[in-house]
Amino acid sequence: MTIRKAQKTIDSIKEKVLNKTKSFGFSVRQDKRFGRTVYSLDNERIFIDIIYASLNQRGEYFFGIEQEQFEKIYKKTRNFFQVFVCENESQVFVIPLSFMIEILRDAKATNYVTFRQWKPIIKMKSGLYILRLFGHYNITDYLNRYDYLATDRREVGLFKALDIKYTPEIRVQRVEQEYKNIAKENDLHRENIHATTIDMLKNIGEWAGFKVFTESKPIGIEEFPYSIDCLWYKDKDLYIAIEVCDKGNIEKDKDALKQAKTFGARKVVIVSSINRLERIRKIFMYNSEIKSWTEVWSFERVFSMYKSGQDFFKNFNKFKNYSWSENITEYL
């Protein structure tokens, strides 16, 4: 059972969230074409859908996302964020469209005759905020991240002064600090985020059973014009080509991946900051020969994959050992 606040109180909380957004230079306007909870920022350049849930007696926040409304926004723009407000304006999760698609991809919406609705649940577990729908997703790093709405240099500058408040149980690190910690703990290249991320991608690929080459041309193609940051092979087949774009030229990385796709890559990936998403979308928008085969991974997602893979494979790899042993082998 949910201990629901009065509608007037809920409206006041949402208004505080909107005011927080406005305080960083965004113009905000409700856009009822897509639903009463949808707002456009800066004359339809960015769209946000703000939904609210009160804490129930099981310690959960129970939300509803209308399928028709979500799909209508998706057809209009890719620059869209789902905003979950949990109980008050101090617990706001700003989830980008790319992550929302991953969350909703295999989930089935509940049919209510006149509309269909997904029912995600957010709950704190072991100091982390977990969103549960078809699967379980750690959304802690999206808590109060209004800076994810920034899409150009002007806005990034405005957000430098952002005083993001986190609940005391949560320690959310900036990307720059996190990669340094991971590199130090795991003896990875430490020169910069670019080198550390390539090291992580190499390990992730090898854990998944790929043969990995870093900063290399595709096998057997000496005339290839670029060195790709990371290439994942199965036998002689190029499965994935990855470019890490932290501060470099996105156009160059796009061209390198386009060439890799031409020479047989089954999928291409660009790893970048979430603040560069709009630029990446614009560059790839009219490149139909590569757009449909491209994925964008944030640095945060690579870090998460690395840490999760490390925890899993350090135990799982022991089961691959088929060698004879004089005594019973024990893993305790």
Sine and cosine of phi, psi and omega as CSV:
sin_phi,cos_phi,sin_psi,cos_psi,sin_omega,cos_omega
0.00,0.00,0.72,-0.69,0.00,-1.00
-1.00,-0.06,0.73,-0.68,0.08,-1.00
-1.00,0.03,1.00,0.09,-0.16,-0.99
-0.99,0.17,0.67,-0.75,0.06,-1.00
-0.98,0.21,0.30,-0.96,0.08,-1.00
-0.90,0.44,0.54,-0.84,-0.06,-1.00
-0.85,0.53,-0.58,0.82,0.01,-1.00
-0.89,0.46,-0.62,0.78,0.02,-1.00
-0.93,0.37,-0.67,0.74,0.01,-1.00
-0.88,0.47,-0.71,0.71,0.02,-1.00
-0.87,0.49,-0.60,0.80,0.02,-1.00
-0.91,0.41,-0.64,0.77,0.02,-1.00
-0.91,0.42,-0.70,0.72,0.03,-1.00
-0.89,0.46,-0.62,0.79,0.01,-1.00
-0.89,0.45,-0.59,0.81,0.04,-1.00
-0.92,0.40,-0.60,0.80,0.06,-1.00
-0.90,0.43,-0.69,0.73,0.03,-1.00
-0.90,0.43,-0.65,0.76,0.02,-1.00
-0.90,0.43,-0.60,0.80,0.06,-1.00
-0.88,0.47,-0.66,0.75,0.03,-1.00
-0.90,0.43,-0.70,0.71,0.00,-1.00
-0.89,0.46,-0.52,0.85,-0.09,-1.00
-0.91,0.42,-0.24,0.97,0.02,-1.00
-0.97,-0.26,0.39,0.92,0.18,-0.98
1.00,-0.08,0.02,1.00,0.02,-1.00
-0.99,0.12,0.68,-0.73,0.23,-0.97
-1.00,0.10,0.67,-0.74,-0.10,-1.00
-0.82,-0.58,0.75,-0.66,0.01,-1.00
-0.62,-0.79,0.74,-0.68,0.06,-1.00
-0.92,0.39,0.67,-0.74,-0.02,-1.00
-0.85,-0.53,1.00,-0.01,-0.10,-0.99
-0.96,0.29,-0.12,0.99,0.09,-1.00
-0.87,0.50,-0.54,0.84,-0.07,-1.00
-0.97,-0.24,-0.17,0.99,0.00,-1.00
0.65,-0.76,0.36,-0.93,-0.09,-1.00
-0.95,0.30,-0.22,0.98,0.00,-1.00
-0.99,-0.17,0.06,1.00,-0.11,-0.99
-0.98,-0.17,0.67,-0.74,0.01,-1.00
-0.74,-0.67,0.56,-0.83,0.10,-0.99
-0.97,-0.25,0.60,-0.80,0.04,-1.00
-0.94,-0.35,0.66,-0.75,0.06,-1.00
0.78,0.63,0.83,0.56,0.11,-0.99
0.84,0.54,0.80,0.60,0.11,-0.99
0.95,0.31,0.34,0.94,0.06,-1.00
-0.98,0.20,-0.54,0.84,0.03,-1.00
-0.71,-0.71,0.58,-0.81,0.07,-1.00
-0.85,-0.52,0.62,-0.78,0.09,-1.00
-0.76,-0.65,0.58,-0.82,0.08,-1.00
-0.89,-0.46,0.92,-0.40,-0.08,-1.00
-0.98,-0.18,0.89,-0.45,0.04,-1.00
-0.84,-0.55,0.51,-0.86,-0.15,-0.99
-0.84,-0.55,0.53,-0.84,0.14,-0.99
-0.56,-0.83,0.63,-0.77,0.10,-0.99
-1.00,0.01,0.34,-0.94,0.03,-1.00
-0.96,0.28,0.77,-0.64,0.05,-1.00
-1.00,-0.09,0.01,-1.00,-0.11,-0.99
-0.94,0.34,-0.23,0.97,0.06,-1.00
-1.00,-0.08,0.12,0.99,-0.01,-1.00
0.97,0.25,0.50,0.87,-0.06,-1.00
-0.86,-0.50,0.42,-0.91,0.14,-0.99
-0.93,-0.37,0.89,-0.46,-0.15,-0.99
-0.96,-0.28,0.92,-0.40,-0.11,-0.99
-0.94,-0.33,0.26,-0.97,0.12,-0.99
-0.72,-0.69,0.80,-0.60,0.05,-1.00
-0.89,-0.47,0.89,-0.46,-0.02,-1.00
-0.97,0.26,0.81,-0.58,-0.09,-1.00
-0.88,0.47,-0.72,0.69,-0.04,-1.00
-0.88,0.47,-0.66,0.75,0.00,-1.00
-0.90,0.43,-0.71,0.71,-0.01,-1.00
-0.88,0.47,-0.71,0.70,-0.04,-1.00
-0.93,0.37,-0.52,0.85,0.03,-1.00
-0.91,0.41,-0.67,0.74,0.04,-1.00
-0.92,0.39,-0.65,0.76,-0.02,-1.00
-0.86,0.51,-0.63,0.78,0.01,-1.00
-0.94,0.35,-0.47,0.88,-0.03,-1.00
-0.98,0.19,-0.68,0.74,-0.14,-0.99
-0.42,-0.91,0.42,-0.91,0.15,-0.99
-0.98,-0.20,-0.09,1.00,0.00,-1.00
-1.00,-0.10,0.97,0.26,-0.16,-0.99
-0.69,-0.73,0.61,-0.79,0.01,-1.00
-0.77,-0.64,0.71,-0.70,0.13,-0.99
-1.00,-0.03,0.82,-0.57,-0.07,-1.00
-0.93,-0.37,0.89,-0.45,0.02,-1.00
-0.98,-0.19,0.85,-0.53,0.05,-1.00
-0.97,-0.26,0.90,-0.44,-0.05,-1.00
-0.98,-0.22,0.99,-0.15,0.14,-0.99
0.97,0.24,-0.70,0.72,-0.03,-1.00
-0.44,-0.90,0.10,-0.99,-0.09,-1.00
-0.95,0.30,-0.09,1.00,0.03,-1.00
-1.00,0.02,-0.15,0.99,0.02,-1.00
-0.81,-0.58,0.99,0.10,-0.06,-1.00
-0.84,-0.55,0.81,-0.58,0.00,-1.00
-0.95,-0.30,0.84,-0.54,-0.04,-1.00
-0.96,-0.28,0.99,-0.16,-0.13,-0.99
-0.97,-0.24,0.85,-0.52,0.00,-1.00
-0.95,0.31,0.34,-0.94,-0.05,-1.00
-0.83,0.56,-0.67,0.75,-0.06,-1.00
-0.85,0.53,-0.65,0.76,0.00,-1.00
-0.96,0.27,-0.60,0.80,0.01,-1.00
-0.89,0.46,-0.63,0.78,0.03,-1.00
-0.89,0.46,-0.65,0.76,0.05,-1.00
-0.88,0.47,-0.66,0.75,-0.02,-1.00
-0.92,0.40,-0.66,0.75,-0.12,-0.99
-1.00,0.02,-0.22,0.98,-0.19,-0.98
-0.78,0.63,-0.75,0.67,-0.07,-1.00
-0.96,-0.28,0.12,0.99,-0.04,-1.00
-1.00,0.06,0.56,-0.83,0.01,-1.00
-0.97,-0.25,0.80,-0.60,0.01,-1.00
-0.97,0.25,0.59,-0.80,0.05,-1.00
-0.97,0.22,0.72,-0.69,-0.04,-1.00
-1.00,-0.02,0.87,-0.49,0.02,-1.00
-0.93,-0.36,0.54,0.84,0.02,-1.00
0.94,0.33,-0.89,0.46,-0.04,-1.00
-1.00,-0.02,-0.23,0.97,0.04,-1.00
-0.38,-0.93,0.29,-0.96,0.04,-1.00
-0.88,-0.48,0.60,-0.80,-0.14,-0.99
-0.59,-0.81,0.73,-0.68,0.19,-0.98
-0.99,0.14,0.53,-0.85,-0.08,-1.00
-0.82,-0.57,0.95,0.32,0.04,-1.00
-0.95,0.31,0.50,-0.87,0.02,-1.00
-0.83,-0.55,0.73,-0.69,0.07,-1.00
-0.93,-0.38,0.73,-0.69,0.00,-1.00
-0.53,-0.85,0.60,-0.80,0.10,-1.00
-0.99,0.12,0.76,-0.65,0.00,-1.00
-0.64,-0.77,0.86,-0.52,0.00,-1.00
0.80,0.59,0.67,0.74,0.05,-1.00
0.99,0.17,0.07,1.00,0.01,-1.00
-0.87,-0.50,0.50,-0.86,0.12,-0.99
-1.00,-0.03,0.85,-0.53,-0.04,-1.00
-0.91,-0.41,0.77,-0.63,0.13,-0.99
-0.99,-0.15,0.80,-0.60,-0.04,-1.00
-0.90,-0.44,0.81,-0.59,0.13,-0.99
-0.65,-0.76,-0.98,-0.20,0.14,-0.99
-0.98,0.19,-0.55,0.83,0.05,-1.00
-0.80,-0.60,-0.19,-0.98,0.02,-1.00
-0.90,-0.44,0.77,-0.64,-0.09,-1.00
-0.76,-0.65,0.79,-0.62,0.05,-1.00
-0.98,0.17,0.92,-0.40,-0.04,-1.00
-0.93,-0.36,0.25,0.97,-0.05,-1.00
-0.81,0.59,-0.66,0.75,-0.07,-1.00
-0.93,0.36,-0.10,1.00,-0.01,-1.00
-0.98,-0.22,0.13,0.99,-0.03,-1.00
-0.95,0.32,0.87,-0.49,0.03,-1.00
0.85,0.53,0.49,0.87,-0.04,-1.00
-1.00,-0.01,0.91,0.41,0.09,-1.00
-0.87,0.50,-0.42,0.91,-0.01,-1.00
-0.91,0.42,-0.33,0.94,0.04,-1.00
-0.92,0.40,-0.31,0.95,0.04,-1.00
-0.96,0.27,-0.32,0.95,-0.04,-1.00
-0.94,0.34,0.74,-0.67,-0.05,-1.00
-0.81,-0.59,-0.02,1.00,0.06,-1.00
-0.59,-0.81,0.09,-1.00,-0.13,-0.99
-0.88,0.47,-0.61,0.79,0.00,-1.00
-0.86,0.50,-0.72,0.69,-0.06,-1.00
-0.94,0.34,-0.62,0.78,0.04,-1.00
-0.85,0.52,-0.64,0.77,0.04,-1.00
-0.88,0.47,-0.64,0.77,0.02,-1.00
-0.90,0.44,-0.58,0.81,-0.09,-1.00
-0.99,0.14,-0.12,0.99,0.01,-1.00
-0.87,0.48,-0.48,0.88,-0.02,-1.00
-1.00,-0.01,0.09,1.00,-0.07,-1.00
-0.91,0.41,0.83,-0.56,0.03,-1.00
-0.99,-0.16,1.00,0.03,-0.06,-1.00
-0.99,0.14,0.82,-0.58,-0.02,-1.00
-0.99,-0.15,0.78,-0.63,0.04,-1.00
-0.91,-0.42,0.48,-0.88,0.08,-1.00
-0.91,0.42,0.48,-0.88,-0.14,-0.99
-0.89,0.46,-0.37,0.93,-0.02,-1.00
-0.97,0.23,-0.28,0.96,-0.14,-0.99
-0.97,-0.26,0.72,-0.70,0.11,-0.99
-0.86,-0.52,0.99,-0.13,-0.02,-1.00
-0.99,-0.14,0.87,-0.50,-0.08,-1.00
-0.99,-0.13,0.52,-0.86,0.13,-0.99
-0.94,0.35,0.45,-0.89,-0.05,-1.00
-0.84,0.55,-0.69,0.72,-0.05,-1.00
-0.86,0.52,-0.65,0.76,0.00,-1.00
-0.97,0.25,-0.61,0.80,-0.07,-1.00
-0.91,0.42,-0.69,0.73,-0.02,-1.00
-0.90,0.44,-0.57,0.82,0.02,-1.00
-0.91,0.42,-0.66,0.76,0.01,-1.00
-0.91,0.42,-0.71,0.70,0.00,-1.00
-0.89,0.45,-0.69,0.72,0.00,-1.00
-0.88,0.48,-0.68,0.73,-0.01,-1.00
-0.92,0.40,-0.68,0.74,-0.06,-1.00
-0.95,0.32,-0.43,0.90,-0.14,-0.99
-0.86,-0.51,0.24,0.97,0.07,-1.00
0.83,0.56,0.73,0.68,0.07,-1.00
-0.99,-0.12,0.21,-0.98,0.09,-1.00
-0.84,0.54,0.71,-0.71,-0.12,-0.99
-0.91,-0.42,0.06,1.00,-0.12,-0.99
-0.85,0.53,-0.68,0.74,-0.06,-1.00
-0.24,-0.97,0.11,-0.99,-0.05,-1.00
-0.90,0.43,-0.50,0.86,0.02,-1.00
-0.89,0.46,-0.77,0.63,-0.03,-1.00
-0.92,0.40,-0.66,0.75,0.00,-1.00
-0.90,0.44,-0.66,0.75,-0.03,-1.00
-0.92,0.40,-0.63,0.78,0.05,-1.00
-0.88,0.48,-0.67,0.75,0.05,-1.00
-0.87,0.50,-0.69,0.73,0.02,-1.00
-0.88,0.47,-0.72,0.70,-0.01,-1.00
-0.89,0.46,-0.60,0.80,0.05,-1.00
-0.88,0.48,-0.73,0.68,0.00,-1.00
-0.91,0.42,-0.69,0.73,0.00,-1.00
-0.86,0.51,-0.72,0.70,0.01,-1.00
-0.88,0.47,-0.69,0.73,0.00,-1.00
-0.92,0.39,-0.63,0.78,0.07,-1.00
-0.87,0.50,-0.59,0.81,-0.04,-1.00
-0.99,0.14,0.05,1.00,0.09,-1.00
1.00,-0.09,0.17,0.98,0.02,-1.00
-1.00,-0.03,0.43,-0.90,0.22,-0.98
-1.00,-0.02,0.81,-0.58,-0.20,-0.98
-0.89,-0.45,0.71,-0.70,0.12,-0.99
-0.88,-0.48,0.68,-0.74,0.01,-1.00
-0.90,-0.44,0.58,-0.82,0.00,-1.00
0.71,0.71,0.84,0.54,-0.14,-0.99
-0.63,-0.77,0.40,-0.92,0.17,-0.99
-0.99,0.14,0.43,-0.90,0.07,-1.00
-0.83,0.56,0.55,-0.84,-0.06,-1.00
-0.83,0.56,0.78,-0.63,0.12,-0.99
0.98,0.21,0.14,0.99,-0.04,-1.00
-0.86,-0.52,0.98,0.21,-0.08,-1.00
-0.92,0.39,-0.46,0.89,-0.03,-1.00
-0.99,0.16,0.00,1.00,-0.01,-1.00
-0.87,0.49,0.75,-0.66,-0.17,-0.99
-0.98,0.22,-0.18,0.98,-0.08,-1.00
-0.74,-0.67,0.40,-0.92,0.28,-0.96
-0.99,-0.11,0.80,-0.60,-0.02,-1.00
-1.00,0.00,0.64,-0.77,-0.05,-1.00
-0.86,0.51,-0.65,0.76,-0.06,-1.00
-0.48,-0.88,0.78,-0.63,0.03,-1.00
-0.83,-0.56,0.80,-0.60,0.01,-1.00
-0.95,-0.31,0.85,-0.52,-0.04,-1.00
-0.90,-0.44,0.53,-0.85,0.29,-0.96
-0.88,-0.47,0.92,-0.39,-0.17,-0.99
0.83,0.56,-0.87,-0.49,0.00,-1.00
-0.97,-0.23,0.10,0.99,-0.04,-1.00
-1.00,-0.06,0.79,-0.61,0.04,-1.00
-0.99,0.13,0.92,-0.40,-0.02,-1.00
-1.00,-0.01,-0.77,0.64,-0.10,-0.99
-0.69,-0.72,0.73,-0.68,0.14,-0.99
-0.91,-0.41,0.74,-0.67,-0.12,-0.99
-0.79,-0.62,0.74,-0.67,0.14,-0.99
-0.90,-0.44,0.74,-0.67,0.05,-1.00
-0.99,-0.15,0.89,-0.45,-0.08,-1.00
-0.88,-0.47,1.00,-0.04,0.02,-1.00
-1.00,-0.04,-0.83,0.56,0.01,-1.00
-0.79,-0.62,0.04,1.00,-0.10,-0.99
-0.99,0.14,-0.26,-0.96,-0.09,-1.00
-1.00,0.01,0.92,-0.39,-0.02,-1.00
-0.90,0.43,-0.61,0.80,0.00,-1.00
-0.87,0.49,-0.66,0.75,0.03,-1.00
-0.91,0.42,-0.69,0.73,0.01,-1.00
-0.90,0.43,-0.62,0.79,0.05,-1.00
-0.88,0.48,-0.70,0.72,-0.01,-1.00
-0.91,0.41,-0.64,0.77,0.03,-1.00
-0.89,0.46,-0.68,0.73,0.01,-1.00
-0.94,0.35,-0.59,0.80,0.06,-1.00
-0.87,0.49,-0.68,0.73,0.05,-1.00
-0.90,0.44,-0.65,0.76,0.01,-1.00
-0.89,0.46,-0.64,0.77,0.04,-1.00
-0.90,0.43,-0.64,0.77,0.04,-1.00
-0.87,0.49,-0.57,0.82,-0.02,-1.00
-1.00,-0.06,0.35,0.94,0.23,-0.97
0.94,-0.35,-0.03,1.00,0.02,-1.00
-0.87,0.49,0.72,-0.69,-0.02,-1.00
-0.98,0.19,-0.40,0.92,0.03,-1.00
-0.43,-0.90,0.54,-0.84,0.09,-1.00
-0.83,-0.55,0.54,-0.84,-0.09,-1.00
-0.74,-0.68,0.69,-0.73,0.16,-0.99
-0.89,-0.45,0.82,-0.57,0.02,-1.00
-0.99,-0.17,0.82,-0.57,-0.07,-1.00
-0.42,-0.91,0.07,-1.00,0.08,-1.00
-0.97,0.26,0.56,-0.83,-0.01,-1.00
-0.89,0.46,-0.42,0.91,0.01,-1.00
-0.95,0.31,-0.17,0.98,0.02,-1.00
-0.98,-0.21,0.14,0.99,-0.08,-1.00
-0.86,0.50,-0.71,0.70,-0.06,-1.00
-0.89,0.46,-0.67,0.74,0.03,-1.00
-0.88,0.48,-0.68,0.74,0.01,-1.00
-0.89,0.45,-0.69,0.72,0.00,-1.00
-0.86,0.51,-0.70,0.72,-0.03,-1.00
-0.90,0.43,-0.64,0.76,-0.04,-1.00
-0.93,0.37,-0.61,0.79,-0.05,-1.00
-1.00,0.04,-0.23,0.97,-0.17,-0.99
-0.81,0.58,-0.70,0.72,-0.10,-0.99
-0.97,-0.23,0.31,0.95,0.07,-1.00
-0.95,-0.30,0.96,0.26,-0.13,-0.99
-0.89,0.45,-0.44,0.90,-0.03,-1.00
-0.95,0.31,-0.26,0.97,0.01,-1.00
-0.83,-0.56,-0.46,0.89,-0.11,-0.99
-0.79,0.61,-0.70,0.71,-0.09,-1.00
-0.97,0.26,-0.14,0.99,0.00,-1.00
-0.93,-0.37,0.15,0.99,-0.11,-0.99
-0.96,-0.26,0.65,-0.76,0.15,-0.99
-0.84,-0.54,0.55,-0.83,0.11,-0.99
-0.94,-0.34,0.83,-0.56,0.07,-1.00
-0.93,-0.37,0.75,-0.67,0.09,-1.00
-0.97,0.22,0.35,-0.94,0.08,-1.00
-0.86,0.51,-0.63,0.77,0.00,-1.00
-0.86,0.51,-0.63,0.78,-0.01,-1.00
-0.92,0.38,-0.63,0.78,0.04,-1.00
-0.90,0.43,-0.69,0.73,0.03,-1.00
-0.86,0.50,-0.68,0.73,0.00,-1.00
-0.90,0.44,-0.69,0.72,0.03,-1.00
-0.87,0.49,-0.66,0.75,-0.03,-1.00
-0.90,0.44,-0.76,0.65,-0.04,-1.00
-0.91,0.42,-0.65,0.76,0.02,-1.00
-0.92,0.40,-0.68,0.73,0.01,-1.00
-0.90,0.43,-0.64,0.77,0.02,-1.00
-0.88,0.47,-0.70,0.71,0.00,-1.00
-0.89,0.45,-0.62,0.78,-0.06,-1.00
-0.97,0.24,-0.78,0.62,-0.19,-0.98
-0.96,0.27,-0.38,0.92,0.03,-1.00
-0.90,0.43,-0.42,0.91,0.09,-1.00
-1.00,-0.10,-0.67,0.74,-0.08,-1.00
-0.89,0.45,-0.62,0.79,-0.07,-1.00
-0.87,0.49,-0.40,0.92,0.03,-1.00
-0.91,0.41,-0.46,0.89,-0.01,-1.00
-0.97,0.26,-0.18,0.98,0.04,-1.00
-0.99,0.12,-0.10,1.00,-0.06,-1.00
-0.99,0.17,0.92,-0.40,-0.01,-1.00
-0.93,-0.37,0.26,0.96,-0.06,-1.00
-0.97,0.26,0.49,-0.87,0.01,-1.00
-0.94,0.33,0.62,-0.79,0.05,-1.00
-0.70,-0.72,0.66,-0.75,-0.05,-1.00
-0.90,0.43,-0.55,0.84,-0.02,-1.00
-0.88,-0.48,0.25,-0.97,0.06,-1.00
-0.88,0.48,0.76,-0.65,0.05,-1.00
-1.00,0.03,0.73,-0.68,-0.05,-1.00
-0.83,-0.55,0.74,-0.67,0.14,-0.99
-0.89,-0.46,0.96,-0.29,-0.13,-0.99
-0.92,-0.38,0.00,0.00,0.00,0.00
